[in-house]
Amino acid sequence: MSLNFRHVKYFVATATLGQVSRAAKELSISQSAITSAIKELEAETGTRLFDRTAHGMELTDAGRRFLAAGYRILASIEEALHPGTTDDELSGTLSVAASYTVLGYFLPQHLERLERRYPNLRIQLYELSREMIEDGLVTNRFDMAVVLTSNVNNPELVTETLMSSQRRLWLPAGHPLLGGGRVRFADIAAEPYIMLTVDEAAHSALKYWNRSSLQPNIRLRTSSIEAVRSTVANGQGISILSDMVYRPWSLEGKRIETVVMAEEVPPMNVGLAWRQGVDLTPAMKLFRGYFAEVYQTPQSMLPR
C-alpha cells in the first residue's frame, strides 16, 4: 500500500471532527471506508495515529505530528488541482482581527500561503481581546476575525469553526502520573497548577474544573504560554492546555509530556467570525474559501 490523497483526507476529517461517524457523514461515505483508510495509513506509517475511546478518536503524539503535515498536504494538492484560484487581479485591503493565541499559533503559515495566492491583496492584522474583536466586527471596523470560536457568544456574529484542538494534561518528564493510563481531576487537584490567563483560558479552565466539583491548586497565573511550558517542564507544576499550543520541549530543552484526561475536557475551537447579515466582499469570500479548502469544511469539500 502506498500513501494517497484519500488516506490523508479521511485522516484529517476524522482528526478534525473527532469521530469516524461525523467524518463519514461530512464526507458522504461509509464509516467502514474511513476505518479501513486509517488502518492502512497506520500500517504504512508504522505507528498508531489514534486512540479509540468511548468519546471518539483521540490523536496520539504521532497523530498530532501527522495532522500538521496532513493540512499542508491537502493545501498543496488543492493548489495544484485548482491553479486558477490564484487571482492576480484581486486587490485591496482586508482588515482581519485575531486574538493572541490565534495570531501566535495558528495564522502565520496561512498568511504566507494567502500572500502567495493573492499577491495584490493586503491583509491588515489587528491583535485584540475577544471583546474588542466582537465590538469591532459589529461596528464594521474589521471585515473578519480569526478567533477561538468556543469563546464567542455575541448573537450579532456568525462563527464558523475550522478545527477543534484537544486539551490535554501537561506534565514534566518522569512525573508519577505518566504511564498509568488516564488521569482524573481528583488525581491532579492537589498538584501545583499553572493557570494560563490569556484569551480567557482561565475562565475556560474553571468551567470544566467546576463540573468535577474540584478546584485546581493554582501556583501561578500567567498570560505567557512559554512561561507555562517552562514551568511545567522544570517540574514546578502541571497544566491543561490544547494541542495547538503544545510543543514537546521547553526553551531550556526539557521535555513536556501529555496525558488525556479521563473526564471530558472540551476542545479549543478555532475559526472565523463576521457580522451577521453582512454582504461578504470578494476578498472576504476568498479568505473564507481558503480556510474552507484547507480544513475541509462543508461549503468547499474537495471531491473524493
For each residue, the residues with C-beta under 8 A, 3 or more apart:
1: 40 43 44
2: 44
3: 7 8 41 44
4: 7 8
5: 8 9 77
6: 9 10 37 304
7: 3 4 10 11 37 38 40 41 44
8: 3 4 5 11 12 41 70 73 74
9: 5 6 12 13 27 74 296 302 304
10: 6 7 13 14 23 27 33 34 37 38
11: 7 8 14 15 37 38 41 49 66 67 70
12: 8 9 15 16 67 70 71 74 296
13: 9 10 16 17 23 26 27 34 296
14: 10 11 17 18 19 20 23 34 38 50 57
15: 11 12 18 50 57 59 63 67 70
16: 12 13 23 163 164 295 296
17: 13 14 22 23 26 164
18: 14 15 22 55 56 57 58 164 166 267
19: 14 22 23 56 57
20: 14 23 24 31 34 35 38 56 57
21: 24 25 31
22: 17 18 19 25 26
23: 10 13 14 16 17 19 20 26 27 34
24: 20 21 27 28 29 30 31 33 34
25: 21 22 28
26: 13 17 22 23 296 298 301
27: 9 10 13 23 24 34 301 304
28: 24 25
29: 24 33 34 304
30: 24 33 34
31: 20 21 24 34 35
32: 35 36
33: 10 24 29 30 36 37
34: 10 13 14 20 23 24 27 29 30 31 37 38
35: 20 31 32 38 39
36: 32 33 39 40
37: 6 7 10 11 33 34 40 41
38: 7 10 11 14 20 34 35 41 42 49 50
39: 35 36 42 43
40: 1 7 36 37 43 44
41: 3 7 8 11 37 38 44 45 49
42: 38 39 45 46 47 48 49 50
43: 1 39 40 46
44: 1 2 3 7 40 41
45: 41 42 49 62 66
46: 42 43
47: 42 60 62
48: 42 51 60 62 63
49: 11 38 41 42 45 59 60 62 63 66
50: 14 15 38 42 57 58 59 60 63
51: 48 57 58 59 60 260
52: 57
53: 56 57 58 260
54:
55: 18 58 264
56: 18 19 20 53
57: 14 15 18 19 20 50 51 52 53
58: 18 50 51 53 55 166 260
59: 15 49 50 51 63 64 67 166 243
60: 47 48 49 50 51 63 64
61: 64 65 248 258
62: 45 47 48 49 65 66
63: 15 48 49 50 59 60 66 67
64: 59 60 61 67 68 243 246
65: 61 62 68 69
66: 11 45 49 62 63 69 70
67: 11 12 15 59 63 64 70 71
68: 64 65 71 72
69: 65 66 72 73
70: 8 11 12 15 66 67 73 74
71: 12 67 68 74 75 294 295
72: 68 69 75 76
73: 8 69 70 76 77
74: 8 9 12 70 71 77 78 293 294 296 302
75: 71 72 78 79 113 293 294
76: 72 73 79 80
77: 5 73 74 80 81 302
78: 74 75 81 82 293 294 302
79: 75 76 82 83 85 117
80: 76 77 83
81: 77 78 302
82: 78 79 85
83: 79 80 86
84:
85: 79 82 117 289
86: 83 117 118
87: 90 117 118 286
88: 119 120
89: 120
90: 87 118 120 121 282 283 286
91: 120 121
92: 120 121 122 283
93: 121 122 123 124
94: 121 122 123 124 143 144 281 283 284 287
95: 124 126 141 142 143 144
96: 123 124 125 126 142 143 144 145 146 287
97: 125 126 127 128 132 133 136 137 142 144 145 146 147
98: 102 103 107 125 126 127 128 133 145 146 147
99: 102 103 127 128 129 130 133 147 148 199
100: 103 104 127 198 199
101: 104 105 106 148 198 199 201 225 244 245
102: 98 99 105 106 107 146 147 148 270
103: 98 99 100 106 107 108 125 127 146
104: 100 101 225
105: 101 102 225 244 245
106: 101 102 103 110 146 244 270
107: 98 102 103 110 111 125 146
108: 103 111 112
109: 112 113
110: 106 107 113 114 290 291 294
111: 107 108 114 115 123 125
112: 108 109 115 116
113: 75 109 110 116 117 290
114: 110 111 117 118 121 123 287 290
115: 111 112 118 119 121 123
116: 112 113 119
117: 79 85 86 87 113 114 290
118: 86 87 90 114 115 121 286
119: 88 115 116
120: 88 89 90 91 92
121: 90 91 92 93 94 114 115 118 283 286
122: 92 93 94
123: 93 94 96 111 114 115 287
124: 93 94 95 96
125: 96 97 98 103 107 111
126: 95 96 97 98 136 142
127: 97 98 99 100 103
128: 97 98 99 132 133 136
129: 99 132 133 199
130: 99 133 134 147 148 151 152 199 200
131: 134 135
132: 97 128 129 135 136
133: 97 98 99 128 129 130 136 137 142 145 147 273
134: 130 131 137 138 152 154 157 273
135: 131 132 138 139 141
136: 97 126 128 132 133 139 141 142 145
137: 97 133 134 140 141 142 144 145 156 157 273 274 275
138: 134 135 154 156 157 275
139: 135 136
140: 137 275 278
141: 95 135 136 137
142: 95 96 97 126 133 136 137 145
143: 94 95 96 274 281 283 284
144: 94 95 96 97 137 272 273 274 284 287 288
145: 96 97 98 133 136 137 142 272 273 274
146: 96 97 98 102 103 106 107 270 271 272 273
147: 97 98 99 102 130 133 151 152 159 270 271 272 273
148: 99 101 102 130 151 152 199 200 268 269 270
149: 152 159 160 161 269 270 271 272 273
150: 161 204 266 267 268 269
151: 130 147 148 199 200 204
152: 130 134 147 148 149 157 159 273
153:
154: 134 138 157
155: 276
156: 137 138 275 276
157: 134 137 138 152 154 273 274 275 276
158: 273 274 275 276
159: 147 149 152 271 272 273
160: 149 271 272 273 288 297
161: 149 150 164 269 270 271
162: 270 271 272 291 294 295 297
163: 16 244 269 270 271 295
164: 16 17 18 161 267 268 269 270
165: 242 243 244 267 268 269 270
166: 18 58 59 242 243 260 265 267
167: 240 241 242 243 261 265 266 267 268
168: 240 241 242 243 246 258 259 260 261 265
169: 177 183 188 238 239 240 258 259 260 261
170: 228 229 232 238 239 240 241 246 256 257 258
171: 175 177 178 232 238 256 257 258 259
172: 175 232 233 234 235 238 254 255 256 257
173: 178 233 254 255 256 257
174: 178
175: 171 172 178 235 238 257
176: 180
177: 169 171 180 183 187 188 259
178: 171 173 174 175 257 259
179:
180: 176 177 183
181:
182: 259 260 261 262
183: 169 177 180 187 188 259 261 262
184: 187 188 212 261 262 263
185: 188 189 209 212 214 261 263
186: 189 212 214
187: 177 183 184
188: 169 177 183 184 185 191 193 216 238
189: 185 186 214 215 216 217
190: 217
191: 188 217 237 238
192: 217 219 220 236 237 238
193: 188 216 217 218 219 237 238 239
194: 218 219 220 222 227 228 231 232 236 237 238 239
195: 201 202 205 216 218 220 221 222 239
196: 201 202 205 222 223 225 228 239 241
197: 201 202 221 222 223
198: 100 101 201 223 224 225
199: 99 100 101 129 130 148 151
200: 130 148 151 203 204
201: 101 195 196 197 198 204 205 241
202: 195 196 197 205 206 221
203: 200 206 207
204: 150 151 200 201 207 208 266 268
205: 195 196 201 202 208 209 216 240
206: 202 203 209 210 216
207: 203 204 210 211
208: 204 205 211 212 263 264 265 266
209: 185 205 206 212 214 215 216
210: 206 207 213 215
211: 207 208 263
212: 184 185 186 208 209 263
213: 210
214: 185 186 189 209
215: 189 209 210
216: 188 189 193 195 205 206 209
217: 189 190 191 192 193
218: 193 194 195 221
219: 192 193 194 236 237
220: 192 194 195 227 231 236 237
221: 195 197 202 218
222: 194 195 196 197 227 228 231
223: 196 197 198
224: 198 227 228
225: 101 104 105 196 198 228 229 241 245
226: 229 230 251
227: 194 220 222 224 230 231
228: 170 194 196 222 224 225 231 232 239 241
229: 170 225 226 232 233 247 250 251 256
230: 226 227 233 234 250 251 252 254
231: 194 220 222 227 228 234 236 237
232: 170 171 172 194 228 229 235 236 237 238 239 250 256
233: 172 173 229 230 249 250 252 254 255 256
234: 172 230 231 250 252 254
235: 172 175 232
236: 192 194 219 220 231 232
237: 191 192 193 194 219 220 231 232
238: 169 170 171 172 175 188 191 192 193 194 232
239: 169 170 193 194 195 196 228 232
240: 167 168 169 170 205 261 265
241: 167 168 170 196 201 225 228 245 246
242: 165 166 167 168 245 246 267 268
243: 59 64 165 166 167 168 246 258
244: 101 105 106 163 165 268 270
245: 101 105 225 241 242
246: 64 168 170 241 242 243 256 258
247: 229 256
248: 61 255 256
249: 233 253 254 255 256
250: 229 230 232 233 234 253 254 255 256
251: 226 229 230
252: 230 233 234
253: 249 250
254: 172 173 230 233 234 249 250
255: 172 173 233 248 249 250
256: 170 171 172 173 229 232 233 246 247 248 249 250
257: 170 171 172 173 175 178
258: 61 168 169 170 171 243 246
259: 168 169 171 177 178 182 183
260: 51 53 58 166 168 169 182
261: 167 168 169 182 183 184 185 240 264 265
262: 182 183 184
263: 184 185 208 211 212
264: 55 208 261
265: 166 167 168 208 240 261
266: 150 167 204 208
267: 18 150 164 165 166 167 242
268: 148 150 164 165 167 204 242 244
269: 148 149 150 161 163 164 165
270: 102 106 146 147 148 149 161 162 163 164 165 244
271: 146 147 149 159 160 161 162 163 291
272: 144 145 146 147 149 159 160 162 287 288 291
273: 133 134 137 144 145 146 147 149 152 157 158 159 160
274: 137 143 144 145 157 158 278 280 284
275: 137 138 140 156 157 158 278
276: 155 156 157 158
277:
278: 140 274 275
279:
280: 274 284 285 288
281: 94 143 284 285
282: 90 285 286
283: 90 92 94 121 143 286 287
284: 94 143 144 274 280 281 287 288
285: 280 281 282 288 289
286: 87 90 118 121 282 283 289 290
287: 94 96 114 123 144 272 283 284 290 291
288: 144 160 272 280 284 285 291 292
289: 85 285 286 292 293 300
290: 110 113 114 117 286 287 293 294
291: 110 162 271 272 287 288 294 295 297
292: 288 289 295 296 297 299 300
293: 74 75 78 289 290 296 300 302
294: 71 74 75 78 110 162 290 291
295: 16 71 162 163 291 292
296: 9 12 13 16 26 74 292 293 300 301 302
297: 160 162 291 292 300 301
298: 26 301
299: 292
300: 289 292 293 296 297
301: 26 27 296 297 298
302: 9 74 77 78 81 293 296
303:
304: 6 9 27 29
